[in-house]
Amino acid sequence: MSNAWFESVAEAQRRARRRLPPSVFSALHAGSERGVTLQDNVEAFGELRFAPRTASLPEKRELATTVLGRTIALPVIISPTGVQAVHPDGEVAVARAAAARGTALGLSSFGSKPVEEVVAENPDTFFQIYWIGTREDILRRVERARAAGAAGLILTLDWSFSHSRDWGSPHIPAQLGARELLRFAPEGIRRPRWLLDYARTRRLPELSVPNMAEPGQDAPGFFAAYGRWMQTPPPTWDDVAWLRSQWEGPFLLKGILRADEARRAVDAGVSAISVSNHGGNNLDGTPATIRALPAVAAAVGDQIEVLLDGGIRRGSDVVSALALGARAVMIGRACLWGLAANGQAGVENVLDVLRNGIDSTLLALGLGSVHELRPEHVLVPPGFERGLGDTE
């Protein structure tokens, strides 16, 4: 077996830390403020338990499912994440890896690769947008995604304002000019393999966001797009319903944690919701998504699909999420760590780790399919769940 292969997401994280410049690793690893929510997203899964069986176990297990009208080989989708300066191929490598493992991905409007390039590598690409600019501005981005052949649309609402980090936010330049290159030179020298990856392409890490480019203009830098987002009034539920009306295909609303807002999402006509707190990068002190999932799933029943985003590190985490009401999960940091560790092959490796973990957990539970999972297959301790906004 190749030494490049790793057997856990934790090992992918360790390799990413060794390969990436400290500021780059910190940018994708850290959460907001004290990191309370980031930590709870991961550790809450450790409070759940299973009751395994020992005989008459199924010879084969079915992991395939459907999400947003697409058949995927395992109930794991790549979550949209911003500028992926961890590897020169960025989202293109992620798209290829997802296609190779039979699953879908979300492409961030703050991503480093154009939607046209990513969809060409994986037609099961869902284009993600933030509410930035006027309705006309937003509609232009939607039409571009439609023309590129995106499989669906994701509207992210779980990123509401800027946060500091108690351990210090890394310096992220607006662009890599001579002064910034000199400033980052010591970090690059300490991480020669990362530097060599970019040297081979004869390109610097991309800090622009091509999917936010206006017609006839160059792609803006990350912070230019971020600044415009901060100046745009947050969307209303009427805005959500309007945007949904502009897209006839699958439409995922990302960032629901409350049961009452889950019902509002149903009223707005969305196809699916993702229980998400932006990976611990929004309001710190928000409960882990797995704690909020049962109440949200109960609030919508089978009216729309429910996904979960946050804290997935093992296949058993995926099984827990499915048992408590999710159709599938979305992974962000785990994917980026795999990408940093070994490019496209590293992302495929992460998906294989999760697939193997899902399969072995189903086997131990005596289940033949992910569709057989129910709440009774997970032992939930008293006080674990957080029923936010559940007034009915």
Buried (B, 14 or more C-beta within 10 A) or exposed (E): EEEEEBEBBBBBBBBBBEBBBBBBBBBBBBBBBEBBBBBBBBEBBEBBEBEEEEEEBBEEBBBBBEBBEBEBBBBBBBBBBBBBBBBBBBBBBBBBBBBBBBBBBBBBBBBBBBBBBBBBBBBBBBBBBBBBBEEEBBBBBBEBBBEBEBBBBBBBBBBEEEBEBEEEBBEBBEEBEEEBEEBBEEBBEEBEEBBEBBEEEEEBBBBBBBBBBEEEEEBBBBBBBBEBBEEBEEBEEEBBBBBBEBBEBBBBBBBBBBBBBBBBBBEBEBBBBBBBBBBBBBBBEBBBBBBBBBBBBBBBEEEBBBBBBBBBBBBBBBBBBBBBBBBBBBBBBBBBBBBBBBBBBBBBBBBBBBBBBBBBBBBBBBBBBBBBBEEEBBEBEEEBBBBBBBEE
